[in-house]
Amino acid sequence: MIPTGQLPGPDSRKRFSPGPPAAETPSVNFLDVPYRYPTRFAVVDGFRHAYVDVNEFAGEPVVFLHDVASDLDAFAAAYERIGATRRAVGFDLLGFGKSDRPPMDDAVVLHTNLLGGLLTTLDIDRASLVGHGLGAAIAVRFASEYPERVDRLVLSAIPAVDRLSDTELDAAMERWRGDELLAHDRTGRRAWYQSLAAGWNEQLEDELQLRDELAQCVAFRAWTRTVEEAMSSVLHHPVGHRLSKVTAPTLIIWGADDPVASPLSATRAREEIARARVEPLEPCGHLVTFEQPDAFVDAIDGFLSHSASGALEGDVALRVATDVEPWPGLSPGVGRLARRLFEQRDTLESITEGLTLDEVVWRPSNEAPAIASLLLQAGAEVVRVHHEVLAGEIVPDDVQARFGFGTPELAPRKSPSRLIAEVAWAHGQLEAWLRQCTDADLNRGFARPDSTEAATLRRILSDLIEESAALRGQIELLARMLAKRDG
């Protein structure tokens, strides 16, 4: 364990120090690969797992689960930042890194079953999970089966949301065949990694050079077999039907240029998971921990810090809002939260500027929403809370019709500016109500129509901020998909 305050300095950031060309350098075995943090081992069900445990005696454990063809050190930058205040644990999944490499028929199922035992072995009853690719599939399965053990969830590059046809399955497996990976020379290996990334940087160059070294070792053949087995298992076990069973607050990180995980996966997860929002990264492909390490960790750290129980709640919400000016005419505490909500419409206006009528009603699939319906929903959520929760009254019929109540799939053929104006109208109605409030009212309880428990005004405004941010994330995804389609 490396205790808080003794995290590695800048000299230890590189996991591999470039030396002579691979052909002139002795091969590196997987067990010899230098990780940024000391490696430990735990045996569960007879399998030996490598792991790192940063800030072991801190609270709020966060567990990191890596992707196919990767290892736990891909999250090294996250361990450094997250491990400064929380317990950060990373596992080498079976078949990868320094863990055992047994044959596996159903890797995803096995990894999910072993995860609970690994957590128990490390005396972790409940943790937040961060999963990328294969790790995201494991995290979704575990969170849906053992919700009592998952605090919060971060999912990146969610694979295989829906079952693929045989033709689609063969196409998806094309780049992950073990024999193909084994046959790559250094040029082919570079092309393989570059096909996964939106750009190239020093971190990716270091990773590629390490993989060139590992390709010379005896265990590399077993590693390529594991890659194919793991990816086949992921594709044969889609997680779409499990998403609605996830109860943990969830952050979905999506590389805008990811050639492996479809943007529809992020949209579908946002729709199915009750407390989820999307954070797109751009430019970024599939290798987010190498392409955008700082932005990736920023998103995770912000989510873990500000989204307890899925919302900016209690004194956390007030603390987060202290760096903004209160909305004019409102008391300071109420006004700061209101500003965070009301300024969302400026962001939405910027995102949708220049879109045509056909574009705002476009949907990438029959199940996906259109930008127009999402903009209308942004106003509808505010209207619903204002009337039903805060004022304790039924939303007037004309207002229900105006915002598509009862027809949430409605995608009206209105320009983005007209739809933004509807959001502004809803905000204006809420603002007028908030002008009657003081900061003391932030702790007043209001009964929700669907609950017997009261929620404070602070919690209600915080939920609206989170919901608005989540809708903004969906709209950003669709706008980027439109730009790619038309580009």
JORA-V399495 format. One line per field, one symbol per residue. ss: DSSP state (A for helix, B for strand, O for the rest). psi: psi as a letter, one per 20 degrees, with the letter a starting at -180 (. if undefined). burial: 1 if it has 16 or more other C-alpha atoms within 10 Angstrom, else 0. A space follows every 50 residues. Layout:
ss: ???
psi: ???
burial: ???
This chain:
ss: OOOOOOOOOAAAOOOOOOOOOAAAOOOOOAAAOOOOOOOBBBBBOOBBBB BBBBOOOOOOOBBBBOOOOOOAAAAAAAAAAAOOOOOBBBBOOOOOOOOO OOOOOOAAAAAAAAAAAAAAAOOOOOBBBBBBOAAAAAAAAAAAAOAAAB BBBBBBOOOOOOOOOAAAAAAAAAAAOAAAAAAOOAAAAAAAAAAAOOOO OAAAAAAAAAAAAAOOOOOAAAAAAAAAAAAAAAAAOOOAAAAAAOOOBB BBBBBOOOOOOOAAAAAAAAAAOOOBBBBBBOOOOOOAAAAOAAAAAAAA AAAAAAOAAAOOOAAAAAAAAAAOOOOOOOOAAAAAAAAAAAOAAAAAAA AAOOOOAAAAOOOOOOOOOOAAAAAAAAAAAAAAAAAAAAOOOOOOAAAA AAOOOOOOOOOOOOOAAAAAAAAAAAAAAAAAAAOOOOAAAAAOBBBOOO OOOBBBAAAAAAAAAAAAAAAAAAAAAAAAAAAAAAO
psi: qorpikqqahijhpipopbrqhhjpqqpqhiipoqhqpprqpppkipppq rqnplhjrampppporrqkarhihjghgggghihirppppqoqpiqcjrq mqqphngggggghhgghggghjlohprqpoppdghggggggghhhmhijp frpppplpqmgqpqrhghggghigijpghghhipahghgghghhiiqhaq ahghgggghghgghiirhihghghghgggghggghimqjgiigiipiqpp poppohkoigpqhhggggghhhpgmqrpoqppppchmhihglgghghggg ggghhjkpkjroqbigghghiijqqqppiqqggghgghghghihhhghhg hjpiqrghhijqpirhiqrrhghhghhhhhggggggghggilrppqghhg hhjkpimiipnqmqqhhhhhhgghgghhggghghiiqrhhihjqqppqhj qiqqqqhggghghhgggghghggghgghhhhgghgi.
burial: 01010010000001110000010000111100101110100100000111 11111100011111111111111111111111111111111111111111 10010111101101111110000101111111111111111111001011 11111111111001000000010001110011000100110111111100 00111111111111110001011111111111111111110110111111 11111111111111111111111111111111011111111110111011 00110111011111011101100001100111111111111101100110 11001000111110000011111111111111111111110000100001 00111000111110110011111101100110010000000100110100 0000111111111111111111111111111100000
